[in-house]
């Protein structure tokens, strides 16, 4: 009789195992609102606020990384990307930290674009698609017949799954949307009036104050993981406007040999360390075209995870060039991060442009330019 339990236990031992499969990391990461895990490297991603830019960056902005935007000449379109990043944070319920030396953060938030509903976006996109089709029909009358059978290209970089939202730049966000989020501001003129001037080694006073403010928010709000008992995790979106300009007390835009030549690079080095160990992501706009010492700009690029440059056609020859008549500028993807791998995600083409279509700001392939160029160089004849 005593052997029966042993036999039963042995049977249970043969039929069961102590091994338990752990829950997939992606399922835990996906619990954070407004994020999704990358299918390539498993890193947690959030949207930049512009789905076409997310696709170019390999799916989105990875948590713990820094997105650097090289401003266009007049700062018009880079400011749009900056506001898109913050607007996406509001819609997703993320915490915001907005820093500026030029425009008060309160005014920046008041000017965030309003989100578009899916139906509204389809209507806007449908109208633009109709315009594109009519233009394609006119172009088909000019290009040799053998080019009409080429496979169609998507106008914008897209992904198979929906991620992020679309925004109407002609309208501002409703104040009711801000009631559900928590945000912090850093306005340099106010900060300088509150505290006496301070300096650290190889860093000016403005950058030191900004780093202290970011560090304080990360630690006090628990974005560094210091509060593991907190069930509802959230993301901190950090936006810094026109960093490196003279308004920040930096002279890299006015001198080849600035007084604190390593001030900006040291700031970025410390900031990346804060981002890496916290649930946060940062976007910074930099007036790269004004920086006199190109070696400094190279170091700034190396200290950033993603670098995207905007080249506006305003005031240039391309503004009146018929090849670029549908666009307002070019997009230069300077750097994409290598996350948990030896290679990085690279877009199918580097010929990208942007345009402001009625209410939407989009990044698109330079397909018209490529078709015209190919037909001009290789076509044996033209059809009239």
C-alpha positions as CSV (number, residue, x, y, z in Angstrom):
1,X,0.0,0.0,0.0
2,X,2.9,2.3,0.7
3,X,4.2,1.8,-2.8
4,X,1.1,3.2,-4.3
5,X,1.7,6.8,-3.4
6,X,5.3,6.5,-4.5
7,X,4.2,5.1,-7.9
8,X,1.6,7.8,-8.2
9,X,4.2,10.4,-7.3
10,X,6.6,9.0,-9.9
11,X,3.8,9.1,-12.5
12,X,3.2,12.7,-11.7
13,X,6.9,13.3,-11.8
14,X,7.1,11.8,-15.3
15,X,4.0,13.7,-16.5
16,X,5.0,17.1,-15.1
17,X,8.1,19.3,-14.9
18,X,9.3,22.1,-12.7
19,X,10.2,24.2,-15.7
20,X,8.0,27.2,-16.1
21,X,8.1,29.4,-19.2
22,X,8.7,33.0,-18.3
23,X,6.4,35.6,-19.7
24,X,7.7,37.2,-22.9
25,X,9.5,40.5,-22.3
26,X,7.4,42.1,-25.1
27,X,4.2,41.5,-23.2
28,X,5.6,43.3,-20.1
29,X,6.9,46.2,-22.2
30,X,3.7,46.6,-24.1
31,X,1.9,47.4,-20.9
32,X,3.3,50.9,-20.9
33,X,0.8,53.2,-22.6
34,X,1.7,54.6,-26.0
35,X,4.5,52.2,-26.6
36,X,5.2,48.9,-28.3
37,X,8.2,46.5,-28.4
38,X,10.3,46.4,-31.5
39,X,10.1,43.1,-33.4
40,X,13.7,43.4,-34.4
41,X,15.6,44.2,-31.2
42,X,13.0,44.0,-28.5
43,X,13.5,47.6,-27.3
44,X,10.5,49.5,-26.2
45,X,9.5,52.0,-28.8
46,X,7.3,55.2,-28.8
47,X,6.1,57.2,-31.7
48,X,7.7,60.5,-32.7
49,X,4.3,61.9,-33.5
50,X,4.9,61.4,-37.3
51,X,4.3,57.9,-38.5
52,X,6.4,58.3,-41.6
53,X,9.4,59.4,-39.5
54,X,8.8,56.4,-37.2
55,X,9.2,54.1,-40.2
56,X,12.4,55.9,-41.3
57,X,13.8,55.5,-37.8
58,X,13.2,51.7,-37.7
59,X,9.8,51.7,-36.1
60,X,9.9,54.6,-33.7
61,X,12.0,56.3,-31.0
62,X,13.4,53.7,-28.6
63,X,13.0,54.5,-24.9
64,X,16.3,55.6,-23.4
65,X,17.5,57.2,-26.6
66,X,18.1,60.7,-28.0
67,X,16.7,62.0,-31.2
68,X,18.6,65.0,-32.6
69,X,16.9,67.2,-35.2
70,X,19.2,69.5,-37.3
71,X,17.1,72.6,-37.7
72,X,16.3,74.0,-41.1
73,X,17.5,77.5,-42.0
74,X,14.5,79.3,-40.5
75,X,13.5,76.7,-37.9
76,X,10.0,76.4,-39.3
77,X,9.8,72.7,-40.0
78,X,12.1,71.5,-37.2
79,X,9.8,73.2,-34.8
80,X,6.9,71.2,-36.2
81,X,8.7,67.9,-35.5
82,X,9.4,69.2,-32.0
83,X,5.7,69.9,-31.4
84,X,4.6,66.6,-33.0
85,X,6.8,64.7,-30.5
86,X,5.2,66.6,-27.5
87,X,1.7,66.3,-28.9
88,X,2.1,62.5,-29.2
89,X,3.0,62.5,-25.6
90,X,-0.1,64.4,-24.6
91,X,-2.4,62.0,-26.6
92,X,-0.7,58.9,-25.0
93,X,-0.8,60.3,-21.5
94,X,3.0,60.6,-21.1
95,X,4.7,63.0,-18.8
96,X,6.4,66.0,-20.5
97,X,9.5,68.1,-19.8
98,X,9.8,71.1,-22.1
99,X,13.0,73.2,-22.1
100,X,13.6,76.4,-24.1
101,X,15.6,79.5,-23.9
102,X,13.7,81.3,-26.7
103,X,10.0,80.6,-26.3
104,X,8.2,80.0,-23.0
105,X,7.2,76.3,-22.6
106,X,3.7,77.3,-21.7
107,X,3.3,79.0,-25.2
108,X,4.8,75.9,-26.9
109,X,2.3,73.6,-25.3
110,X,-0.6,76.0,-26.2
111,X,0.5,75.7,-29.9
112,X,0.6,71.9,-30.1
113,X,-1.3,70.6,-33.2
114,X,-4.7,69.0,-32.6
115,X,-5.0,65.2,-33.1
116,X,-6.9,63.9,-36.1
117,X,-9.4,61.1,-35.8
118,X,-8.9,58.1,-38.1
119,X,-11.8,59.1,-40.3
120,X,-10.7,62.7,-40.6
121,X,-7.2,61.5,-41.5
122,X,-8.5,59.2,-44.2
123,X,-10.5,62.1,-45.8
124,X,-7.4,64.3,-45.8
125,X,-5.2,61.6,-47.2
126,X,-7.8,60.7,-49.8
127,X,-7.9,64.2,-51.1
128,X,-4.2,64.3,-51.4
129,X,-4.1,61.0,-53.1
130,X,-6.6,62.2,-55.7
131,X,-4.3,65.2,-56.4
132,X,-1.3,62.8,-56.7
133,X,-3.2,60.6,-59.2
134,X,-4.1,63.6,-61.4
135,X,-0.5,64.7,-61.4
136,X,0.7,61.1,-62.3
137,X,-1.7,61.1,-65.2
138,X,-0.2,64.3,-66.5
139,X,3.3,63.0,-66.0
140,X,2.4,59.8,-67.9
141,X,1.8,61.9,-71.0
142,X,5.3,63.2,-70.9
143,X,7.4,60.1,-70.1
144,X,8.1,57.3,-72.5
145,X,5.6,54.5,-72.5
146,X,7.9,51.8,-71.2
147,X,8.2,53.7,-67.9
148,X,4.5,53.6,-67.3
149,X,4.7,49.9,-66.4
150,X,7.2,50.3,-63.6
151,X,5.9,49.1,-60.2
152,X,4.2,51.8,-58.1
153,X,6.0,53.2,-55.1
154,X,4.4,54.2,-51.8
155,X,4.3,58.0,-51.4
156,X,5.4,57.8,-47.7
157,X,7.4,55.3,-45.6
158,X,4.8,53.1,-44.0
159,X,4.5,50.0,-41.8
160,X,2.0,47.2,-41.7
161,X,0.8,48.0,-38.2
162,X,-0.7,51.3,-37.1
163,X,1.5,53.2,-34.6
164,X,1.2,56.8,-33.6
165,X,-1.3,59.5,-34.4
166,X,-1.8,62.2,-37.1
167,X,-2.2,65.9,-36.3
168,X,-3.8,68.9,-37.9
169,X,-1.3,71.7,-38.0
170,X,-4.0,74.2,-38.7
171,X,-5.7,73.7,-35.3
172,X,-4.3,73.7,-31.8
173,X,-4.9,71.0,-29.2
174,X,-7.8,71.3,-26.9
175,X,-6.9,72.4,-23.3
176,X,-9.0,69.5,-21.9
177,X,-6.3,67.0,-23.2
178,X,-3.7,68.5,-20.9
179,X,-5.8,67.8,-17.8
180,X,-4.9,64.1,-17.8
181,X,-1.1,64.6,-18.1
182,X,1.7,66.0,-15.9
183,X,4.2,68.3,-17.4
184,X,7.2,70.3,-16.3
185,X,8.8,73.3,-17.9
186,X,12.3,74.9,-18.0
187,X,12.5,78.4,-19.2
188,X,16.1,79.7,-19.0
189,X,15.4,83.4,-18.4
190,X,13.2,82.4,-15.4
191,X,15.8,79.9,-14.1
192,X,18.6,82.5,-14.3
193,X,16.5,84.9,-12.2
194,X,15.8,82.4,-9.5
195,X,19.3,81.3,-8.7
196,X,22.7,82.9,-8.7
197,X,25.1,82.1,-11.6
198,X,26.7,78.7,-11.3
199,X,29.4,77.0,-13.3
200,X,30.8,73.5,-13.5
201,X,34.0,72.3,-15.2
202,X,33.7,72.6,-19.0
203,X,30.0,73.4,-18.9
204,X,28.2,76.7,-18.9
205,X,25.6,77.7,-16.3
206,X,22.5,77.1,-18.5
207,X,23.4,73.4,-19.3
208,X,24.2,72.7,-15.7
209,X,20.8,74.0,-14.5
210,X,19.1,72.0,-17.3
211,X,20.8,68.8,-16.3
212,X,19.9,69.3,-12.7
213,X,16.3,69.8,-13.6
214,X,16.1,66.8,-15.8
215,X,17.8,64.6,-13.2
216,X,15.5,65.9,-10.4
217,X,12.4,65.0,-12.4
218,X,13.6,61.6,-13.4
219,X,14.4,60.7,-9.8
220,X,11.5,62.3,-8.0
221,X,8.9,60.9,-10.4
222,X,10.3,57.4,-10.4
223,X,11.3,57.2,-14.0
224,X,14.6,55.7,-13.0
225,X,12.9,52.5,-11.7
226,X,13.5,53.5,-8.1
227,X,9.8,52.8,-7.3
228,X,9.3,49.1,-8.4
229,X,6.0,48.9,-6.5
230,X,4.4,51.4,-8.8
231,X,2.0,49.4,-11.0
232,X,1.2,52.0,-13.7
233,X,4.4,52.9,-15.4
234,X,4.7,55.9,-17.6
235,X,7.1,57.5,-20.0
236,X,8.9,60.9,-19.7
237,X,9.2,62.8,-23.0
238,X,11.9,65.4,-22.9
239,X,12.0,68.2,-25.4
240,X,14.8,70.8,-25.7
241,X,14.5,73.5,-28.2
242,X,17.4,75.1,-30.1
243,X,20.1,73.7,-27.9
244,X,23.5,75.2,-28.7
245,X,22.2,78.6,-29.8
246,X,23.5,81.8,-28.3
247,X,20.3,82.1,-26.2
248,X,21.6,79.2,-24.1
249,X,24.8,81.2,-23.4
250,X,26.8,79.0,-25.8
251,X,29.1,80.7,-28.4
252,X,29.6,77.7,-30.7
253,X,27.4,79.4,-33.2
254,X,29.5,82.6,-33.3
255,X,33.1,81.4,-32.9
256,X,35.4,78.8,-34.2
257,X,37.1,78.6,-30.8
258,X,34.3,78.9,-28.2
259,X,35.1,79.5,-24.6
260,X,33.6,76.3,-23.4
261,X,34.3,74.1,-26.5
262,X,33.3,70.9,-24.7
263,X,30.2,72.3,-22.9
264,X,27.6,71.0,-25.3
265,X,29.2,67.6,-25.8
266,X,29.6,67.1,-22.1
267,X,26.0,67.9,-21.6
268,X,24.9,65.4,-24.2
269,X,27.2,62.7,-22.7
270,X,25.6,63.1,-19.2
271,X,22.1,63.4,-20.6
272,X,22.5,60.1,-22.5
273,X,23.6,58.4,-19.2
274,X,20.3,59.7,-17.6
275,X,18.2,58.5,-20.5
276,X,19.8,55.0,-20.6
277,X,18.8,54.2,-17.1
278,X,15.3,55.7,-17.1
279,X,11.9,55.3,-18.9
280,X,12.4,58.4,-20.9
281,X,13.1,59.6,-24.4
282,X,14.4,63.0,-25.6
283,X,14.2,65.2,-28.7
284,X,16.6,68.1,-29.2
285,X,16.7,70.6,-32.0
286,X,20.1,72.1,-32.8
287,X,20.9,75.0,-35.3
288,X,23.6,72.9,-37.0
289,X,23.9,75.3,-39.9
290,X,25.1,78.0,-37.5
291,X,27.8,76.0,-35.7
292,X,31.1,77.3,-36.9
293,X,33.4,74.5,-35.8
294,X,32.3,71.4,-37.8
295,X,34.4,69.1,-35.4
296,X,32.0,70.1,-32.6
297,X,29.0,69.1,-34.8
298,X,30.6,65.7,-35.5
299,X,31.0,65.0,-31.8
300,X,27.4,66.1,-31.2
301,X,26.3,63.6,-33.9
302,X,28.3,60.8,-32.3
303,X,26.8,61.5,-28.9
304,X,23.2,61.2,-30.3
305,X,21.4,58.0,-31.1
306,X,19.4,59.3,-34.0
307,X,20.2,62.3,-36.2
308,X,17.8,63.7,-38.8
309,X,18.5,66.9,-40.7
310,X,16.0,69.1,-42.4
311,X,16.9,71.2,-45.5
312,X,14.3,73.7,-46.4
313,X,13.8,75.0,-49.9
314,X,12.9,78.5,-48.7
315,X,15.3,81.0,-50.4
316,X,17.2,78.3,-52.4
317,X,17.2,77.5,-56.1
318,X,15.3,74.3,-55.4
319,X,12.3,76.4,-54.4
320,X,11.6,77.2,-58.1
321,X,13.0,74.0,-59.5
322,X,10.1,72.1,-61.2
323,X,11.5,68.8,-60.0
324,X,10.8,69.7,-56.4
325,X,7.5,71.5,-57.0
326,X,5.6,69.1,-54.7
327,X,8.0,69.4,-51.8
328,X,9.1,72.0,-49.2
329,X,12.5,70.5,-48.3
330,X,14.7,67.4,-48.0
331,X,15.2,65.0,-45.1
332,X,18.7,63.8,-44.4
333,X,18.9,60.7,-42.1
334,X,22.4,61.1,-40.7
335,X,22.3,58.4,-38.1
336,X,20.1,55.5,-36.9
337,X,20.9,53.6,-33.6
338,X,22.2,50.1,-33.4
339,X,20.1,48.6,-30.6
340,X,20.9,45.1,-29.3
341,X,22.5,44.3,-32.7
342,X,25.5,45.0,-34.8
343,X,23.5,46.5,-37.6
344,X,20.9,49.2,-37.7
345,X,17.6,49.5,-39.5
346,X,18.0,51.4,-42.7
347,X,15.3,52.7,-44.9
348,X,14.9,51.3,-48.4
349,X,15.9,54.7,-49.9
350,X,17.7,57.8,-48.6
351,X,16.0,60.1,-51.1
352,X,13.4,61.6,-48.7
353,X,11.6,64.9,-48.8
354,X,8.9,66.6,-46.7
355,X,6.0,68.8,-47.5
356,X,3.1,70.5,-45.7
357,X,-0.1,69.3,-47.3
358,X,-3.1,71.3,-46.2
359,X,-3.3,70.2,-42.6
360,X,-0.7,67.4,-42.6
361,X,3.1,67.4,-42.5
362,X,4.5,64.3,-44.1
363,X,7.8,62.7,-45.1
364,X,7.7,61.1,-48.6
365,X,9.9,59.4,-51.1
366,X,11.3,61.6,-53.9
367,X,9.6,59.4,-56.4
368,X,8.8,62.1,-58.9
369,X,12.4,63.2,-59.0
370,X,13.7,59.7,-59.5
371,X,11.3,59.0,-62.4
372,X,12.1,62.2,-64.1
373,X,15.8,61.7,-63.7
374,X,15.7,58.1,-64.9
375,X,13.6,59.0,-67.9
376,X,15.9,61.9,-68.8
377,X,19.1,59.9,-68.6
378,X,18.2,56.6,-70.1
379,X,15.1,57.1,-72.3
380,X,15.9,56.9,-76.0
381,X,13.0,59.1,-77.0
382,X,10.2,61.1,-75.6
383,X,6.5,60.7,-76.5
384,X,4.6,63.8,-77.4
